[in-house]
Amino acid sequence: MVDRITARAKWIEQNLLPHESRVRAWLNRNRVPGLDVDDVIQEMYARIGSLDNVEDIREPGLYAMKVAHSILFNYVHRSRIVSITAIGDLNYVEIPSPEASPEDELVARDEVQLVTNALAELPRRTRDVLLLRRVEGLSQRETAARLAIAEKTVEKHMARAALYLTLHFGRGGKNKVSPSERREILTDDADDATD
């Protein structure tokens, strides 16, 4: 336990401390009334220090900036400060965006393809409900009206989609759901048209 704490402290010293002045400068430019910069810095270190694994963080400075941004955003959201300047400033973060490597682009493309394939396996009605609710952001009532089905049927399709996608991606997206599980989860009920 002591070794882990020592290793984490050393990682923070080597990877985060060099970026603290840049994070502090950004926080000072984007001050939020009632929130002390030192408190944000302390919370940033606490959040990063409590992560299970920091070795996977490839851009520690960028990560620290995003954590600080998240702390500010959460504070503004919780306190419901309606300051146009605060909200406007939080939407623009002066963080250099590292270009994705060709490997990262291939991984992202593969992940999009996995999601596309999983969605294609869903029955048409279940897929339509999922896309209307989660992509278009329609309410359950709006989705039911758009598809001319009962709200209870919308719930059923959302539960079906969630279960299938959880099983599919809970297995890394590579192992297909077994045929029996697929049949059981995805069997379209004929009662949709009468709801």
N, C-alpha and C positions, 0 to 999 in steps of 0.2 A: 504494500500500500504506500509506504514511504517512497519507494523507488518510483512508483507511478506519479506521485505528487511532484517529486523532484524533476522527473522527466517532463511533466506538463509545464512546470514553472520555467524550465530551460527552453522549451518550445515557444512559450509565450514571449520570453525575453528575446529570443532570436528572431521570431517571425512577426510578432505584433508590435512590440515597443518601437521598432524603427518607423512604423506607420502612424503612431499615436498623434504626432504633431499635425499630420495631414487631416486626420479624423477630427482633432480638436479645432483646427482652422475651419473646417466645413461646418462643425457644430456652432462655432461662434458666428459664422455668416448666416446661419439658419436658426437663430435663437428662437426658442419657444418660451413665451412668458410662463413662469412658474417651474421651469425645468432647468436645473443646474447642469452645466457642461460636465463638471466632475462626476456628478451622479450618473450621467449617461456613459461616460468612459468606464466607470466602475462596473455598471451593469453590463456593458459590452464585454469586459474582461471576465465577469462572472459567467455570462452565458457561454462564451467560447471555452472557458476553462472547465465548464461542467459537461461539455460534450464527451460522448463515449470515445470518440476517435478524432483526433485533429490531424493525423498524418495524411489524410486524404484531401485536406484543404490545399489546393494548388496555388491559389492567389490569396495569401493571408491578408494583405492590405485591402484588397477588394472585398474580401469576406468581412473584415472588421468594419469597413464603411457600410456595407449592407446591413450588418447587425445594428450599427448606430442609427441608420435610417429607419430600421424596423422599430427601434425603441422610440424614436421621435414620433413616428406614424402612430404607433399604439397609444402613446401618451395623448396625442392630439385627438385621436378617435375616442379614447376613454373620457377625456375631459370635455369633449364636444366643443372645442374652441372653434368658432366660426370666423377665422381670420383668413381673409383672401390671400394675404401675403404668406402666411404659414402654409396653407394648403398648396399654394402655387409653388413655393420653394421646395416643398417635399416631393413634388412631382418631377423636379429636375435635380438630379444628384450629379455632382461633378465627379463621376467615377470613370476612369478610362475603361473602356470595354475591350478586353483582350479579344483578338480575332480567334475564331474557332479554328483549331487545327483540322486538316483533312480527315484525321481519324475521328475527331469529335463530330464532324459533319456526317461521316458515315454512320457512326453510332446513332446520332439523332435521326437520320433517315431510316435506319433499321427500326428504331423505336416507333416512329410514325407508322411504318409499314405494319408492325405488330399490332398496333391499335386499330389500324384500318382493317386488317384481317379479322381481328376479334369482333369488330363492329359488323363486318360483313356476315359473320356466322350467326348473328342474332336474327330472329324472325323479323320480317319487315315492320310489323306493328310495334314490337318491342323497341326496335332501333329508332323508329319515328318518335316514340314517346321519349326515349332517352335523349335524342338530339333536341327535341323541342324544349325539354325541361332543363337540360344541362348546357346546351350550346346556345340556344336562343334565349334561355332564361325565362321561359313562360311559367306561370304558376300552374298548379295542378288543375285548377278550374279552367284556365285558358287552354291548356293542352287538351283537356277533355272536350271542350267546345270545338276546338280546331279539328279534332279527329272524330267528332260525333260519337264519343264513347262516354261511359260513366266515369266519374272521378275515381271510384273504387278500382276500375279497370286500369286507370293510369297508375295507381299505386301498385297493382299487381305486376304490371309491366316494368315499372322501375325496380321493384324488388327482384324480379327475374333477371333484369340486366345487371343489377349490382351483384347478385350472387354469381352469375356466370363470369363477369369480369374479374371478380375477386378470386374465384377459383382459377381462372385463366392466368392472371398476372401474379397471383400468389405463388404460382409455380414458375415464375420467371418469364412467363409469356412464351416459353419455348415448348413446354410439354402441353399438348392439347388436353382438354378436359376429356375424360374417357367417354366413349360413345353412350354408355348407359347414363352417365351424369348429364351429358349434353341433352339426350332425349328427355330426361326427367325435367331438366330446368327449362328447356327451350320449347317444349311442346306448346304450340299456339292453341289456345282454347277457341272453340267455334262461337262462344258466347259474346265475343267482342262486338259483333255487329248488332246484337240485340240489346246491349247495355244502354 
